[in-house]
Amino acid sequence: MTIDVSIDEQVCDCCQGKLHKIGEARSEKLEFVPAYIKVIETVRPKYACKRCEQTGTENSIKVVPVPTTPIPKGIATSSLLSQIISAKYQYGLPLYRGSRDFPL
């Protein structure tokens, strides 16, 4: 999944020049799907202004904020957390036994 800055925001705040892509920030989350776990990778392109880089003026980098997660800076999605909580509290599964179901 790619989350990008809108075309209207791909303009330098300083000189109104067009921003160019300088890289991207990647993050991965784990999602529980019954019978298997899959990795969901989120790509957030980063943009900067070439004109400001060349002139040496202040250069700001634009990137879309990280999507919110149930646990800040965690890699588990709500589906994985609900599976772990259900196994622990509904089925009485000890956490050490549940950890071998999710080898990371």
C-alpha positions as a printed NumPy array, in Angstrom:
array([[  0.   ,   0.   ,   0.   ],
       [  1.35 ,   3.44 ,  -0.906],
       [  0.173,   6.642,   0.802],
       [  1.336,   9.702,  -1.129],
       [  1.285,  13.478,  -0.67 ],
       [ -1.476,  14.992,  -2.829],
       [ -0.439,  16.73 ,  -6.063],
       [ -1.583,  20.085,  -4.627],
       [  0.858,  19.688,  -1.711],
       [  3.843,  18.761,  -3.92 ],
       [  4.816,  22.455,  -3.992],
       [  7.608,  24.048,  -1.946],
       [  6.292,  26.194,   0.93 ],
       [  9.267,  28.552,   0.504],
       [  9.507,  29.274,  -3.241],
       [  6.418,  27.515,  -4.681],
       [  8.682,  25.294,  -6.847],
       [  7.721,  21.718,  -7.742],
       [  8.951,  19.091,  -5.254],
       [ 10.795,  15.975,  -6.431],
       [ 10.891,  12.561,  -4.769],
       [ 14.048,  12.042,  -2.679],
       [ 13.208,   8.725,  -1.081],
       [ 10.489,   7.029,   0.883],
       [  9.7  ,   5.896,   4.39 ],
       [  8.639,   2.257,   4.745],
       [  6.873,   0.584,   7.63 ],
       [  5.555,  -2.93 ,   8.075],
       [  2.61 ,  -4.186,  10.119],
       [  1.552,  -7.735,  10.888],
       [ -2.053,  -8.683,  10.245],
       [ -3.726, -11.861,  11.463],
       [ -5.709, -13.744,   8.862],
       [ -7.071, -17.063,  10.107],
       [ -4.596, -19.838,   9.267],
       [ -1.696, -17.513,   8.409],
       [ -0.037, -14.166,   9.124],
       [  0.844, -11.769,   6.322],
       [  3.07 ,  -8.696,   6.285],
       [  1.488,  -5.458,   5.057],
       [  4.069,  -2.943,   3.842],
       [  3.151,   0.737,   3.721],
       [  5.243,   3.03 ,   1.486],
       [  5.241,   6.806,   2.073],
       [  7.23 ,   8.715,  -0.616],
       [  9.301,  11.711,   0.555],
       [  9.498,  14.941,  -1.474],
       [ 11.906,  17.903,  -1.504],
       [ 12.392,  21.001,  -3.69 ],
       [ 15.277,  20.948,  -6.194],
       [ 15.319,  24.747,  -6.48 ],
       [ 15.769,  25.215,  -2.717],
       [ 18.49 ,  22.525,  -2.665],
       [ 20.439,  24.341,  -5.393],
       [ 20.097,  27.816,  -3.876],
       [ 20.864,  26.591,  -0.353],
       [ 17.733,  28.086,   1.181],
       [ 15.712,  26.281,   3.811],
       [ 14.5  ,  22.995,   2.369],
       [ 11.565,  21.167,   3.899],
       [ 10.761,  17.527,   3.244],
       [  7.126,  16.505,   2.839],
       [  5.813,  13.045,   3.651],
       [  2.384,  11.762,   4.668],
       [  2.144,  10.993,   8.412],
       [  2.296,   7.373,   9.574],
       [ -1.181,   5.813,   9.831],
       [ -2.337,   5.353,  13.418],
       [ -2.022,   1.942,  15.073],
       [ -3.557,   0.436,  18.214],
       [ -0.122,   0.348,  19.887],
       [  2.045,   3.384,  18.997],
       [  5.215,   2.326,  17.117],
       [  4.024,  -1.301,  17.245],
       [  3.909,  -3.641,  14.254],
       [  0.709,  -5.5  ,  15.19 ],
       [ -2.577,  -4.615,  13.498],
       [ -5.9  ,  -4.694,  15.307],
       [ -6.695,  -8.121,  13.791],
       [ -3.524,  -9.669,  15.24 ],
       [ -4.087,  -8.074,  18.643],
       [ -7.688,  -9.285,  18.747],
       [ -6.524, -12.837,  17.963],
       [ -3.94 , -12.756,  20.774],
       [ -6.449, -11.288,  23.261],
       [ -9.131, -13.811,  22.274],
       [ -6.718, -16.737,  22.626],
       [ -5.553, -15.47 ,  26.018],
       [ -8.841, -14.507,  27.647],
       [-11.524, -16.445,  25.769],
       [ -9.66 , -19.73 ,  25.386],
       [ -7.295, -19.446,  28.38 ],
       [ -4.151, -19.928,  26.289],
       [ -0.992, -18.951,  28.225],
       [  1.058, -16.264,  26.467],
       [  4.17 , -18.465,  26.294],
       [  2.182, -21.076,  24.327],
       [  0.685, -18.42 ,  22.085],
       [  4.161, -17.074,  21.3  ],
       [  5.109, -20.287,  19.497],
       [  2.07 , -19.804,  17.191],
       [  3.569, -16.5  ,  16.002],
       [  7.301, -17.096,  15.432],
       [  8.823, -13.792,  14.315]])
